[in-house]
């Protein structure tokens, strides 16, 4: 009997099509296989659609409960590598994530908007990542910032963060001085960046820690809010929930093994000027250069990885592109 290679499929997607015109939404879960909140939320929404509790009247919604089946089966963040890095079409696929990524990219191209549901390691308040303002620059040209910011504002979480790709470029500039492999800026491209590249708009919702039992509820509420915001269902438009908008402006990189974040800081925590946020391997403290926010503190980074990102109070309006 021939053995079955489970790494080669299938990728499941479930689509509901309204009978009136409207936008096309795609919702992803488990881009990282150790993040159960996305599949939990999406499967619940699918059941609601099938039972008539949610009626898709306009446009389309495509649900992908598990975007990375191999990592999901392994209960690991990655299959062969991080699917949410260097995501683009690759005719010559080198690994599992390349193969599954080609199919995901084809799906993304068919839609106008993306809600990508994640969770994070450690403790912290749920937040949403959104993209740049409208621009014609080379790094991430974009023309749908108003729609994207409105989507970010309606999901039900209080913290919004933007500036990821600019900060990733800063990280690469620092890495270039270290004895680590060179990376292209496309390494910073994940599902949302690819969606913007294709002419759509997208947000990443971080629902809380991986093992938080309420994370699935947060994801489910965000799905319902998104369907209402885009008017795929008959429901009142959700209120803007964002309280803090944070712009990523700097990154602290592990330049010697042993450099690490220090203190009780969690993503979204406000830090005052001069507060110790990390310590170099030789004991030298690294302090906050001004009042701001800690993002993704890492107490065990590898050489060339981010110890943490640093943000400041954003100048963009809540729920708008302003």
C-alpha positions in Angstrom: 0.0 0.0 0.0 1.4 3.4 -1.0 2.1 5.8 1.9 0.1 9.0 1.9 2.2 12.2 2.2 0.1 14.4 4.6 2.3 17.4 3.9 0.8 17.7 0.4 -2.8 18.5 1.3 -5.5 19.4 1.3 -6.0 23.1 2.0 -9.6 23.5 3.0 -11.5 26.7 2.2 -15.3 27.3 2.7 -17.0 30.1 0.7 -20.4 31.7 1.1 -21.7 33.9 -1.7 -24.4 36.5 -1.3 -26.9 37.1 -4.1 -26.3 40.8 -4.1 -23.0 42.6 -5.1 -20.5 43.4 -2.4 -16.8 43.1 -1.4 -15.0 39.8 -1.3 -13.5 39.0 2.2 -11.1 36.2 3.1 -10.5 35.1 6.7 -7.4 33.1 7.6 -6.6 31.0 10.7 -3.5 29.0 11.8 -1.0 30.6 9.5 1.1 29.5 12.5 0.2 26.1 13.6 0.4 26.7 17.4 -2.3 29.4 17.3 -5.7 27.7 17.9 -7.8 30.9 18.2 -8.2 31.3 14.4 -9.5 27.9 13.6 -11.8 28.0 16.7 -13.3 31.4 15.6 -13.6 30.5 12.0 -15.2 27.1 12.4 -17.8 28.7 14.7 -18.5 31.3 12.0 -18.8 28.7 9.3 -21.4 26.8 11.4 -23.3 30.0 12.0 -23.4 30.6 8.2 -24.6 27.1 7.6 -27.3 27.3 10.3 -28.5 30.7 9.1 -27.5 32.5 12.2 -25.2 34.6 9.9 -26.7 35.3 6.5 -24.2 36.4 3.8 -26.4 38.6 1.7 -23.8 40.6 -0.3 -20.4 39.9 -1.7 -18.5 36.8 -0.6 -16.6 35.5 2.4 -14.1 32.7 2.1 -13.0 31.0 5.3 -9.7 29.2 5.6 -9.7 27.7 9.1 -6.1 26.2 8.8 -3.8 28.0 6.4 -0.8 25.9 7.3 -1.9 22.3 7.7 1.5 20.8 8.3 2.3 23.2 11.2 -1.2 22.7 12.5 -0.8 18.9 12.6 2.6 19.2 14.3 1.2 21.9 16.7 4.2 24.0 15.9 4.6 27.6 14.7 6.2 26.5 11.4 6.1 23.5 9.1 9.5 23.9 7.3 9.7 27.7 7.9 7.6 30.7 8.8 4.7 31.0 6.3 4.2 34.6 7.2 7.6 35.6 5.9 8.6 36.0 2.2 5.0 35.1 1.2 4.8 35.4 -2.6 4.2 33.2 -5.6 7.2 30.9 -6.2 7.1 28.7 -9.3 10.1 26.7 -8.0 8.9 25.8 -4.5 11.7 24.9 -2.2 9.8 23.8 0.9 6.3 23.1 2.2 5.5 26.8 3.0 6.4 27.7 -0.6 4.0 25.1 -1.9 1.1 26.1 0.4 2.0 29.7 -0.1 1.4 29.5 -3.8 -2.2 28.3 -3.2 -2.8 31.0 -0.5 -1.5 33.7 -2.8 -3.9 32.6 -5.5 -6.8 32.7 -3.0 -5.8 36.2 -1.7 -5.7 37.6 -5.3 -9.4 36.7 -5.6 -10.5 38.9 -2.7 -10.7 42.6 -1.7 -10.1 42.4 2.1 -8.3 40.1 4.5 -8.8 39.4 8.2 -5.8 37.2 9.4 -6.4 35.8 12.9 -3.4 35.1 15.1 -2.3 34.9 18.8 1.1 35.5 20.4 3.5 34.0 22.9 3.4 35.3 26.5 1.0 37.8 28.0 -0.5 41.0 26.6 -3.5 42.8 25.5 -5.1 41.9 22.1 -4.2 44.3 19.2 -4.5 44.7 15.5 -1.7 45.3 13.0 -2.6 47.6 10.0 -0.6 49.1 7.2 0.7 52.3 5.8 -1.0 55.5 4.8 -1.7 56.0 1.1 1.6 56.4 -0.7 3.5 55.8 -3.9 6.8 54.8 -2.3 8.8 51.8 -3.3 8.6 49.9 0.0 4.8 49.4 0.3 2.7 51.6 -2.1 -0.9 51.6 -1.1 -4.2 53.3 -2.0 -6.8 51.9 0.4 -5.7 53.2 3.8 -9.1 54.6 4.7 -10.8 51.3 4.2 -8.1 49.4 6.0 -8.0 51.7 9.0 -11.8 51.5 9.3 -11.6 47.7 9.4 -8.8 47.8 12.0 -10.9 50.1 14.1 -14.0 48.0 14.2 -12.6 44.6 15.3 -13.2 45.2 19.0 -9.7 45.5 20.3 -8.2 48.7 21.9 -4.7 48.8 20.5 -3.7 49.3 16.8 -0.1 49.1 15.6 1.3 50.2 12.2 4.7 50.7 10.7 5.8 47.0 10.5 7.5 46.9 7.1 9.4 50.2 7.7 10.7 48.8 11.0 11.6 45.5 9.4 13.8 47.5 6.9 15.5 49.1 9.9 16.2 45.6 11.4 17.7 44.5 8.1 20.0 47.5 8.0 21.3 46.6 11.5 21.6 42.9 10.6 23.8 43.9 7.6 26.6 44.9 10.1 26.5 41.5 11.9 27.8 38.1 11.0 24.4 36.7 10.1 22.9 35.8 6.7 21.7 38.7 4.6 17.9 38.9 4.2 15.8 40.7 1.6 13.1 43.1 2.6 10.6 40.6 1.1 11.3 38.5 4.2 9.0 41.0 5.9 6.2 40.1 3.6 3.3 38.1 5.0 -0.3 37.7 4.2 -1.3 41.3 4.7 1.7 42.7 2.7 0.9 40.4 -0.1 -2.8 41.4 0.0 -1.8 45.1 -0.3 0.6 44.2 -3.1 -2.4 42.7 -5.0 -4.5 45.9 -4.6 -6.6 44.8 -1.6 -6.4 45.7 2.0 -5.7 43.7 5.1 -5.3 43.5 8.9 -3.7 41.0 11.3 -5.6 40.5 14.5 -3.6 39.3 17.5 -6.2 37.8 19.9 -4.0 37.4 23.0 -1.8 34.6 24.2 -1.8 31.2 22.5 -3.4 29.4 25.5 -5.9 32.2 26.5 -9.3 30.5 26.4 -10.9 33.9 25.5 -8.8 34.4 22.4 -11.2 32.4 20.2 -14.0 34.6 21.4 -12.1 37.7 20.4 -11.5 36.2 17.0 -15.1 35.2 16.5 -16.4 38.7 17.6 -13.9 40.2 15.1 -15.3 38.1 12.2 -18.9 39.2 13.0 -17.8 42.8 13.2 -15.9 42.5 9.9 -19.0 41.1 8.2 -21.0 43.9 9.5 -18.4 46.6 8.7 -18.2 45.4 5.1 -22.0 45.0 4.9 -21.9 41.4 3.9 -24.6 40.8 6.5 -27.5 43.0 7.7 -26.2 44.4 11.0 -25.4 47.8 12.5 -21.8 49.0 11.8 -19.7 48.3 14.8 -18.3 51.1 16.9 -14.6 52.1 16.7 -12.9 50.3 19.6 -9.3 51.5 19.3 -8.0 53.4 22.3 -4.3 53.6 21.4 -2.7 53.8 17.9 1.0 53.0 18.0 3.5 53.8 15.2 6.6 51.5 15.2 9.6 53.7 14.8 12.7 51.7 16.1 13.9 48.2 16.7 16.5 46.9 19.1 18.5 44.0 17.7 20.5 41.2 19.3 24.0 42.0 18.3 25.8 39.6 20.8 24.4 36.3 22.0 22.9 37.1 25.4 21.4 40.4 24.6 17.8 40.2 25.8 14.6 42.1 26.8 14.4 42.9 30.5 11.5 43.6 32.8 7.8 42.7 32.9 7.0 44.5 29.6 4.4 43.2 27.3 3.4 44.2 23.8 1.5 47.5 24.0 2.8 48.4 27.4 3.6 52.1 27.8 7.1 52.8 28.9 8.5 56.2 30.1 11.7 57.8 28.9 14.7 56.2 30.5 13.0 52.9 31.6 15.2 49.8 31.1 13.7 47.7 28.3 16.7 45.4 27.6 20.2 44.6 28.7 23.2 43.8 26.5 25.1 40.6 27.2 27.9 42.6 29.0 25.3 44.0 31.4 24.8 47.4 29.8 21.2 48.5 30.1 19.2 49.8 27.2 16.6 52.4 28.0 13.6 53.8 26.3 14.8 56.9 24.2 11.4 58.6 24.9 8.0 57.9 26.1 6.6 55.1 24.0 5.5 51.5 23.8 7.2 48.1 23.8 6.3 45.7 21.0 7.2 42.0 20.9 9.8 41.9 23.7 12.0 38.8 23.4 13.9 37.4 26.4 15.8 34.9 24.3 16.6 36.3 20.9 19.0 34.8 18.5 21.8 36.8 16.9 20.3 39.2 14.4 16.8 38.9 15.8 14.7 41.7 17.3 15.0 42.1 21.1 12.0 44.3 20.9 10.4 46.9 18.7 9.7 50.4 20.0 6.7 52.5 19.1 5.3 56.0 19.9 1.8 57.3 20.0 0.6 57.4 16.5 -0.6 60.5 14.7 -3.2 58.7 12.7 -6.8 59.0 13.7 -8.8 56.2 15.3 -10.6 54.2 12.6 -9.6 56.5 9.8 -6.6 57.0 7.5 -6.0 60.6 8.7 
